[in-house]
Protein backbone atom coordinates (compact mmCIF):
# COMPACT_ATOMS: atom_id res chain seq x y z
CA UNK A 1 0.00 0.00 0.00
CA UNK A 2 1.20 3.47 -0.81
CA UNK A 3 1.09 6.37 1.61
CA UNK A 4 -1.97 7.84 -0.12
CA UNK A 5 -3.77 4.46 0.18
CA UNK A 6 -2.98 4.35 3.91
CA UNK A 7 -4.25 7.88 4.37
CA UNK A 8 -7.47 7.07 2.50
CA UNK A 9 -7.98 3.86 4.56
CA UNK A 10 -7.40 5.76 7.80
CA UNK A 11 -9.88 8.46 6.75
CA UNK A 12 -12.56 5.90 5.89
CA UNK A 13 -12.04 3.93 9.12
CA UNK A 14 -12.29 7.04 11.28
CA UNK A 15 -15.25 8.58 9.46
CA UNK A 16 -17.59 5.78 8.27
CA UNK A 17 -18.88 2.43 9.45
CA UNK A 18 -18.96 -0.42 6.89
CA UNK A 19 -22.74 0.08 6.40
CA UNK A 20 -22.19 3.76 5.44
CA UNK A 21 -19.63 3.07 2.68
CA UNK A 22 -20.59 3.63 -0.96
CA UNK A 23 -20.23 0.83 -3.51
CA UNK A 24 -16.89 2.14 -4.89
CA UNK A 25 -15.49 2.57 -1.35
CA UNK A 26 -16.63 -0.97 -0.44
CA UNK A 27 -14.86 -2.38 -3.48
CA UNK A 28 -11.70 -0.46 -2.65
CA UNK A 29 -11.80 -1.63 1.01
CA UNK A 30 -12.27 -5.27 -0.01
CA UNK A 31 -9.22 -5.00 -2.30
CA UNK A 32 -7.05 -4.09 0.72
CA UNK A 33 -8.78 -5.96 3.56
CA UNK A 34 -10.08 -9.56 3.49
CA UNK A 35 -13.71 -8.92 4.60
CA UNK A 36 -16.23 -6.77 6.47
CA UNK A 37 -15.33 -8.28 9.88
CA UNK A 38 -11.67 -7.18 9.53
CA UNK A 39 -12.83 -3.65 8.66
CA UNK A 40 -15.10 -3.45 11.75
CA UNK A 41 -12.40 -4.87 14.08
CA UNK A 42 -9.81 -2.34 12.80
CA UNK A 43 -12.38 0.48 13.10
CA UNK A 44 -13.23 -0.54 16.68
CA UNK A 45 -9.50 -0.62 17.70
CA UNK A 46 -8.70 2.72 16.06
CA UNK A 47 -11.69 4.51 17.61
CA UNK A 48 -10.98 3.02 21.03
CA UNK A 49 -7.34 4.10 20.94
CA UNK A 50 -8.14 7.60 19.75
CA UNK A 51 -10.69 8.11 22.55
CA UNK A 52 -8.18 7.29 25.33
CA UNK A 53 -6.19 10.28 26.61
CA UNK A 54 -2.40 10.05 26.27
CA UNK A 55 -0.81 10.11 29.72
CA UNK A 56 1.72 12.89 30.24
CA UNK A 57 4.93 12.41 32.14
CA UNK A 58 5.86 14.56 35.08
CA UNK A 59 8.80 16.88 34.50
CA UNK A 60 10.98 15.12 37.05
CA UNK A 61 10.43 11.66 35.55
CA UNK A 62 11.05 13.00 32.03
CA UNK A 63 14.30 14.65 33.14
CA UNK A 64 15.35 11.45 34.92
CA UNK A 65 14.67 9.34 31.81
CA UNK A 66 16.60 11.79 29.60
CA UNK A 67 19.57 11.75 32.00
CA UNK A 68 19.60 7.94 32.05
CA UNK A 69 19.42 7.80 28.27
CA UNK A 70 22.27 10.27 27.84
CA UNK A 71 24.55 8.47 30.30
CA UNK A 72 23.87 5.11 28.69
CA UNK A 73 24.31 6.24 25.08
CA UNK A 74 26.96 8.94 25.46
CA UNK A 75 30.22 8.24 23.65
CA UNK A 76 33.53 10.02 24.27
CA UNK A 77 33.37 11.52 20.77
CA UNK A 78 29.89 12.89 21.40
CA UNK A 79 31.02 14.41 24.70
CA UNK A 80 34.10 15.96 23.08
CA UNK A 81 32.12 17.46 20.19
CA UNK A 82 29.47 18.92 22.50
CA UNK A 83 31.95 20.58 24.83
CA UNK A 84 30.76 24.13 25.38
CA UNK A 85 33.21 27.02 25.21
CA UNK A 86 32.54 30.76 25.34
CA UNK A 87 32.01 32.51 22.01
CA UNK A 88 34.90 34.95 22.48
CA UNK A 89 37.30 32.07 23.11
CA UNK A 90 36.25 30.26 19.92
CA UNK A 91 36.67 33.54 18.01
CA UNK A 92 40.22 33.96 19.36
CA UNK A 93 41.08 30.35 18.48
CA UNK A 94 39.83 30.91 14.91
CA UNK A 95 41.94 34.07 14.55
CA UNK A 96 44.96 32.24 15.98
CA UNK A 97 44.55 29.36 13.53
CA UNK A 98 44.20 31.76 10.60
CA UNK A 99 47.39 33.59 11.65
CA UNK A 100 49.26 30.30 12.11
CA UNK A 101 48.26 29.09 8.65
CA UNK A 102 49.32 32.43 7.12
CA UNK A 103 52.67 32.30 8.94
CA UNK A 104 53.44 28.69 7.98
CA UNK A 105 52.34 28.90 4.35
CA UNK A 106 55.20 29.41 1.91
CA UNK A 107 55.42 32.79 0.28
CA UNK A 108 55.27 32.92 -3.46
CA UNK A 109 58.41 34.08 -5.14
CA UNK A 110 57.91 36.95 -7.53
CA UNK A 111 60.18 36.70 -10.55
CA UNK A 112 60.47 39.80 -12.67
CA UNK A 113 62.33 39.47 -15.92
CA UNK A 114 63.63 42.79 -17.14
CA UNK A 115 66.48 42.78 -19.59
CA UNK A 116 69.12 45.41 -18.83
CA UNK A 117 71.94 46.19 -21.26
CA UNK A 118 75.20 47.18 -19.58
CA UNK A 119 78.15 48.41 -21.62
CA UNK A 120 81.48 47.62 -20.10
CA UNK A 121 84.71 49.37 -20.99
CA UNK A 122 87.33 47.37 -22.85
CA UNK A 123 89.35 45.46 -20.24
CA UNK A 124 87.53 45.93 -16.94
CA UNK A 125 85.61 42.90 -15.78
CA UNK A 126 84.16 44.32 -12.54
CA UNK A 127 80.89 46.18 -12.52
CA UNK A 128 79.99 48.46 -9.59
CA UNK A 129 76.48 49.79 -9.31
CA UNK A 130 76.17 52.59 -6.78
CA UNK A 131 72.92 53.59 -5.19
CA UNK A 132 71.94 55.77 -2.27
CA UNK A 133 72.01 54.06 1.14
CA UNK A 134 68.57 53.63 2.64
CA UNK A 135 67.06 52.16 5.79
CA UNK A 136 65.45 48.82 5.10
CA UNK A 137 62.92 47.15 7.37
CA UNK A 138 62.48 43.52 6.44
CA UNK A 139 58.87 42.51 6.91
CA UNK A 140 58.92 39.45 4.75
CA UNK A 141 61.77 38.29 2.54
CA UNK A 142 60.94 37.80 -1.10
CA UNK A 143 63.45 36.65 -3.64
CA UNK A 144 63.27 38.56 -6.89
CA UNK A 145 65.44 37.44 -9.76
CA UNK A 146 66.30 40.06 -12.33
CA UNK A 147 68.43 38.74 -15.16
CA UNK A 148 71.09 41.17 -16.36
CA UNK A 149 72.38 40.72 -19.87
CA UNK A 150 75.90 42.08 -20.29
CA UNK A 151 76.93 42.90 -23.80
CA UNK A 152 80.21 44.27 -25.02
CA UNK A 153 80.40 46.66 -27.93
CA UNK A 154 83.49 47.00 -30.03
CA UNK A 155 85.27 50.23 -29.19
CA UNK A 156 85.93 52.57 -32.01
CA UNK A 157 89.57 53.14 -32.91
CA UNK A 158 91.11 56.48 -31.85
CA UNK A 159 91.43 57.50 -35.47
CA UNK A 160 87.70 57.31 -36.01
CA UNK A 161 87.09 59.38 -32.88
CA UNK A 162 89.42 62.13 -34.07
CA UNK A 163 87.97 62.22 -37.51
CA UNK A 164 84.43 62.48 -36.20
CA UNK A 165 85.17 65.33 -33.75
CA UNK A 166 84.61 68.96 -34.52
CA UNK A 167 87.24 71.72 -34.63
CA UNK A 168 85.97 73.16 -31.34
CA UNK A 169 86.49 69.85 -29.58
CA UNK A 170 89.98 69.52 -31.07
CA UNK A 171 90.84 73.03 -29.85
CA UNK A 172 89.63 72.22 -26.31
CA UNK A 173 91.66 69.00 -26.31
CA UNK A 174 94.81 70.81 -27.41
CA UNK A 175 94.31 73.48 -24.70
CA UNK A 176 93.88 70.76 -22.07
CA UNK A 177 97.02 68.91 -23.16
CA UNK A 178 99.09 72.12 -23.27
CA UNK A 179 97.98 73.20 -19.78
CA UNK A 180 98.64 69.80 -18.19
CA UNK A 181 102.17 69.56 -19.68
CA UNK A 182 103.32 73.04 -18.63
CA UNK A 183 104.74 73.38 -15.07
MIFI-73154 format. One record per residue (C-alpha): residue number from 1; x, y, z. Coordinates in nm, 4 decimals. Layout:
<recs>
REC, i, u, v, w
REC, NUM, X, Y, Z .
...
</recs>
This chain:
<recs>
REC, i, u, v, w
REC, 1, 0.0000, 0.0000, 0.0000 .
REC, 2, 0.1196, 0.3471, -0.0815 .
REC, 3, 0.1086, 0.6369, 0.1606 .
REC, 4, -0.1968, 0.7842, -0.0118 .
REC, 5, -0.3772, 0.4457, 0.0184 .
REC, 6, -0.2984, 0.4349, 0.3906 .
REC, 7, -0.4252, 0.7882, 0.4374 .
REC, 8, -0.7466, 0.7066, 0.2501 .
REC, 9, -0.7982, 0.3859, 0.4556 .
REC, 10, -0.7405, 0.5760, 0.7800 .
REC, 11, -0.9879, 0.8459, 0.6745 .
REC, 12, -1.2558, 0.5900, 0.5889 .
REC, 13, -1.2037, 0.3926, 0.9117 .
REC, 14, -1.2291, 0.7040, 1.1281 .
REC, 15, -1.5254, 0.8577, 0.9458 .
REC, 16, -1.7590, 0.5776, 0.8273 .
REC, 17, -1.8882, 0.2433, 0.9446 .
REC, 18, -1.8956, -0.0417, 0.6894 .
REC, 19, -2.2737, 0.0080, 0.6395 .
REC, 20, -2.2192, 0.3761, 0.5439 .
REC, 21, -1.9632, 0.3071, 0.2675 .
REC, 22, -2.0586, 0.3630, -0.0962 .
REC, 23, -2.0226, 0.0833, -0.3512 .
REC, 24, -1.6893, 0.2140, -0.4886 .
REC, 25, -1.5489, 0.2568, -0.1355 .
REC, 26, -1.6633, -0.0972, -0.0440 .
REC, 27, -1.4861, -0.2380, -0.3484 .
REC, 28, -1.1703, -0.0460, -0.2649 .
REC, 29, -1.1798, -0.1629, 0.1011 .
REC, 30, -1.2271, -0.5271, -0.0011 .
REC, 31, -0.9221, -0.4995, -0.2304 .
REC, 32, -0.7052, -0.4087, 0.0717 .
REC, 33, -0.8779, -0.5963, 0.3563 .
REC, 34, -1.0075, -0.9562, 0.3488 .
REC, 35, -1.3706, -0.8922, 0.4599 .
REC, 36, -1.6234, -0.6772, 0.6473 .
REC, 37, -1.5326, -0.8276, 0.9877 .
REC, 38, -1.1669, -0.7176, 0.9532 .
REC, 39, -1.2832, -0.3648, 0.8663 .
REC, 40, -1.5105, -0.3449, 1.1750 .
REC, 41, -1.2402, -0.4867, 1.4077 .
REC, 42, -0.9815, -0.2341, 1.2803 .
REC, 43, -1.2377, 0.0479, 1.3101 .
REC, 44, -1.3232, -0.0540, 1.6682 .
REC, 45, -0.9503, -0.0622, 1.7697 .
REC, 46, -0.8704, 0.2720, 1.6061 .
REC, 47, -1.1686, 0.4507, 1.7607 .
REC, 48, -1.0976, 0.3019, 2.1033 .
REC, 49, -0.7344, 0.4097, 2.0944 .
REC, 50, -0.8137, 0.7601, 1.9752 .
REC, 51, -1.0688, 0.8109, 2.2554 .
REC, 52, -0.8183, 0.7294, 2.5333 .
REC, 53, -0.6190, 1.0275, 2.6607 .
REC, 54, -0.2400, 1.0046, 2.6268 .
REC, 55, -0.0807, 1.0107, 2.9719 .
REC, 56, 0.1717, 1.2888, 3.0236 .
REC, 57, 0.4930, 1.2411, 3.2143 .
REC, 58, 0.5859, 1.4562, 3.5082 .
REC, 59, 0.8802, 1.6879, 3.4495 .
REC, 60, 1.0978, 1.5121, 3.7054 .
REC, 61, 1.0430, 1.1661, 3.5551 .
REC, 62, 1.1046, 1.2996, 3.2032 .
REC, 63, 1.4304, 1.4647, 3.3138 .
REC, 64, 1.5349, 1.1448, 3.4924 .
REC, 65, 1.4670, 0.9342, 3.1809 .
REC, 66, 1.6604, 1.1790, 2.9595 .
REC, 67, 1.9568, 1.1749, 3.1999 .
REC, 68, 1.9603, 0.7944, 3.2054 .
REC, 69, 1.9416, 0.7795, 2.8266 .
REC, 70, 2.2272, 1.0270, 2.7838 .
REC, 71, 2.4553, 0.8469, 3.0303 .
REC, 72, 2.3868, 0.5107, 2.8691 .
REC, 73, 2.4311, 0.6238, 2.5077 .
REC, 74, 2.6960, 0.8940, 2.5462 .
REC, 75, 3.0216, 0.8237, 2.3651 .
REC, 76, 3.3530, 1.0019, 2.4267 .
REC, 77, 3.3374, 1.1518, 2.0774 .
REC, 78, 2.9893, 1.2887, 2.1404 .
REC, 79, 3.1022, 1.4414, 2.4698 .
REC, 80, 3.4097, 1.5957, 2.3081 .
REC, 81, 3.2120, 1.7462, 2.0188 .
REC, 82, 2.9467, 1.8922, 2.2498 .
REC, 83, 3.1949, 2.0575, 2.4826 .
REC, 84, 3.0761, 2.4133, 2.5381 .
REC, 85, 3.3211, 2.7021, 2.5214 .
REC, 86, 3.2538, 3.0760, 2.5337 .
REC, 87, 3.2012, 3.2510, 2.2005 .
REC, 88, 3.4900, 3.4950, 2.2476 .
REC, 89, 3.7300, 3.2072, 2.3106 .
REC, 90, 3.6254, 3.0257, 1.9924 .
REC, 91, 3.6672, 3.3544, 1.8009 .
REC, 92, 4.0221, 3.3961, 1.9364 .
REC, 93, 4.1076, 3.0351, 1.8483 .
REC, 94, 3.9827, 3.0908, 1.4913 .
REC, 95, 4.1937, 3.4068, 1.4549 .
REC, 96, 4.4959, 3.2236, 1.5982 .
REC, 97, 4.4548, 2.9357, 1.3530 .
REC, 98, 4.4203, 3.1755, 1.0596 .
REC, 99, 4.7391, 3.3592, 1.1654 .
REC, 100, 4.9260, 3.0301, 1.2114 .
REC, 101, 4.8258, 2.9094, 0.8647 .
REC, 102, 4.9323, 3.2431, 0.7119 .
REC, 103, 5.2671, 3.2301, 0.8937 .
REC, 104, 5.3444, 2.8692, 0.7977 .
REC, 105, 5.2336, 2.8895, 0.4347 .
REC, 106, 5.5204, 2.9408, 0.1907 .
REC, 107, 5.5417, 3.2787, 0.0280 .
REC, 108, 5.5266, 3.2921, -0.3460 .
REC, 109, 5.8411, 3.4084, -0.5145 .
REC, 110, 5.7909, 3.6948, -0.7526 .
REC, 111, 6.0178, 3.6704, -1.0552 .
REC, 112, 6.0472, 3.9797, -1.2665 .
REC, 113, 6.2332, 3.9470, -1.5922 .
REC, 114, 6.3634, 4.2794, -1.7139 .
REC, 115, 6.6485, 4.2782, -1.9595 .
REC, 116, 6.9120, 4.5411, -1.8835 .
REC, 117, 7.1937, 4.6190, -2.1257 .
REC, 118, 7.5197, 4.7181, -1.9582 .
REC, 119, 7.8147, 4.8411, -2.1618 .
REC, 120, 8.1479, 4.7625, -2.0095 .
REC, 121, 8.4712, 4.9367, -2.0993 .
REC, 122, 8.7328, 4.7371, -2.2855 .
REC, 123, 8.9354, 4.5464, -2.0242 .
REC, 124, 8.7533, 4.5930, -1.6941 .
REC, 125, 8.5614, 4.2897, -1.5783 .
REC, 126, 8.4163, 4.4323, -1.2543 .
REC, 127, 8.0886, 4.6181, -1.2524 .
REC, 128, 7.9989, 4.8462, -0.9591 .
REC, 129, 7.6485, 4.9791, -0.9313 .
REC, 130, 7.6167, 5.2586, -0.6780 .
REC, 131, 7.2917, 5.3595, -0.5185 .
REC, 132, 7.1939, 5.5766, -0.2269 .
REC, 133, 7.2005, 5.4056, 0.1144 .
REC, 134, 6.8568, 5.3629, 0.2643 .
REC, 135, 6.7061, 5.2163, 0.5792 .
REC, 136, 6.5453, 4.8822, 0.5100 .
REC, 137, 6.2921, 4.7154, 0.7367 .
REC, 138, 6.2477, 4.3518, 0.6437 .
REC, 139, 5.8869, 4.2509, 0.6914 .
REC, 140, 5.8915, 3.9445, 0.4746 .
REC, 141, 6.1773, 3.8289, 0.2541 .
REC, 142, 6.0940, 3.7804, -0.1099 .
REC, 143, 6.3455, 3.6651, -0.3645 .
REC, 144, 6.3271, 3.8558, -0.6893 .
REC, 145, 6.5441, 3.7439, -0.9758 .
REC, 146, 6.6296, 4.0061, -1.2329 .
REC, 147, 6.8429, 3.8741, -1.5161 .
REC, 148, 7.1090, 4.1175, -1.6364 .
REC, 149, 7.2379, 4.0721, -1.9868 .
REC, 150, 7.5902, 4.2083, -2.0291 .
REC, 151, 7.6926, 4.2899, -2.3800 .
REC, 152, 8.0206, 4.4274, -2.5024 .
REC, 153, 8.0402, 4.6658, -2.7935 .
REC, 154, 8.3493, 4.7000, -3.0034 .
REC, 155, 8.5269, 5.0226, -2.9186 .
REC, 156, 8.5934, 5.2570, -3.2009 .
REC, 157, 8.9572, 5.3136, -3.2907 .
REC, 158, 9.1113, 5.6478, -3.1855 .
REC, 159, 9.1435, 5.7502, -3.5469 .
REC, 160, 8.7705, 5.7310, -3.6013 .
REC, 161, 8.7092, 5.9381, -3.2879 .
REC, 162, 8.9424, 6.2135, -3.4070 .
REC, 163, 8.7972, 6.2218, -3.7507 .
REC, 164, 8.4432, 6.2481, -3.6203 .
REC, 165, 8.5165, 6.5331, -3.3749 .
REC, 166, 8.4606, 6.8957, -3.4517 .
REC, 167, 8.7238, 7.1717, -3.4634 .
REC, 168, 8.5972, 7.3163, -3.1343 .
REC, 169, 8.6486, 6.9849, -2.9582 .
REC, 170, 8.9980, 6.9516, -3.1068 .
REC, 171, 9.0838, 7.3025, -2.9852 .
REC, 172, 8.9632, 7.2224, -2.6309 .
REC, 173, 9.1659, 6.8996, -2.6314 .
REC, 174, 9.4809, 7.0814, -2.7413 .
REC, 175, 9.4308, 7.3477, -2.4696 .
REC, 176, 9.3882, 7.0758, -2.2070 .
REC, 177, 9.7016, 6.8906, -2.3161 .
REC, 178, 9.9087, 7.2120, -2.3274 .
REC, 179, 9.7983, 7.3201, -1.9779 .
REC, 180, 9.8645, 6.9800, -1.8192 .
REC, 181, 10.2174, 6.9560, -1.9678 .
REC, 182, 10.3324, 7.3037, -1.8628 .
REC, 183, 10.4736, 7.3379, -1.5072 .
</recs>
